[in-house]
Amino acid sequence: MRIVVLFNLREGVDEAAYQAWAKATDIPVVNGLASIASFSVHQVTGVLGSDAKSPYQYIEVIDVADMDQFGQDVATETMKRISAEFQTFADNPTFLTTQDLA
């Protein structure tokens, strides 16, 4: 399963601080989980073919290899801490679950 997370930073959050945390903590910890095939964080740079502002600043893509293990992984104290830290940066993130069409 792939989970896509769309979010903006909370008002007043220092973008450099978020990016440093994502690179040093979030990305390596989540990629180290047994249930994760891959995890990446992307800064949105624009809307293709338009000068319009994107509704989101960041996108996370989480490829989960084992949903049962994922449930166990996110229940650990480490992931509870990571999740709480993420919530201090992200303003009302939207977590979308997906399935492949083919």
N, C-alpha and C positions, 0 to 999 in steps of 0.2 A: 504494500500500500504506500502511496505517496501522500504526504501531508504538506500543504502549502500554507504558509503563514504570511498574511499581509498586515503591515503595521506602519505607523508613524511613531516618531519619538514623542514622549511627553513634552509639554511646554516647559522650557527651561533646562532640558537635558542637554548636556554638552555632547555634540556629535562625535568629537574626537574621543571622549571618554567611553561612549557606547562602542565605537569601533574597536578601541583598544581592548575592551572587555570581551567583545565578540571574538576577536582574533586570539586572545590569550586564554580565554576561559570557555566560552560557550561552544565554539566550533570544535576544539580538541576534546572536550569532555563528551559532548554528544556523539562525535564520531568514534569515541572509544567504547560506546555502549554495545553490548553483545547483539542487541536487536536491530542495530542501525546498519544499513548497507551504505548509505552516504548521507551527509548533511552539509548544506552550504547556505551561506547568507549573502544576499545580493543587495547592493544599493541601487535603487531605481534612478536612472539618469534622464529619463524622458518618456514621451509617448511617441511611438513610431509614426512618422509622417505628419507630425503635428507640433505646434509650439505650445500646446496645452500643458498645464502642470499635471503631473501624475497625482492620483488621489492617495498614493502610498509612497513612502520614502524607502521602505525596505521590504524584501521578500525572503523568507526562509523556505528551503525545499528539504524535506525530511523523507528519505526513502527507508521505509521500515521493512526489514526482512522477515521479522517474526513478531506478530502483534501480541501474542501471549507473553513473550519475553519483554516486549516494549512496556506492557503494563507493569511488569515487575521492575524494570529498569527505572521508570519514572516515579516509582514509589520509594526509591532509596533516598536516604538523607541528602546525599550529594545532589541528586536531581531536584529534590525539593528546594534546596538552597539555590541552585542554578535558576530554577523557575521563578523563585521569589526575586532574585536579582534581575532577571529579564523583565519582570513586571514593573520594576522601578524605572526602567528605560522606555518600555513600549506602552503606548496609549491605546488601550482597548484593541489588542491584536485579534484578528480573525483567523481561526484555524479551519482550513478546508480539507476534508478528506476526499480522495479521488480514487478512481479505478481506471485501468487501461481499457481502451475500447478493443484493442487487438493484442 
